Amino acid sequence: MKKFKLYDLLISMVMIVIFLVTSLVQRDNTFLLGYFVVGGWQLVGMVVHIYHNWFTQAGGRRYYYTCTVFIVLVIAVLGFIISPLLVIYYVMLFAAPFMALYYAWICYKELSSIYRHELIHLK
């Protein structure tokens, strides 16, 4: 778990920085590509956490984040049936970068908790 969480955090942060810098330099659609690549990676990370039941207890940060992402995905899919719900895509255009950073912060806090727990056993 610790190794996956470390890689999840590092890969998320590196991809966020790379896509941000690349999109500022190239001034093209790289930023939109970054939405899908970073979001896809973080979605895979969420599924792995759910599958292994890591930090997914009710009331935790990851639990609420996962519920929010699930609701957004359901609304996005329903948007193709109920067209007024397509507004979620405009909302996510602005919210997605903050959600990506929040996901990385969640990973950081969980990793810190794991390392702190390991240090307690050294006393």
Secondary structure by P-SEA (a helix, b strand, c coil): caaaaaaaaaaaaaaaaaaaaaaaaaccaaaaaaaaaaaaaaaaaaaaaaaaccccccccaaaaaaaaaaaaaaaaaaccccccccaaaaaaacaaaaaaaaaaaaaaaaaaaaaaaaaaaac
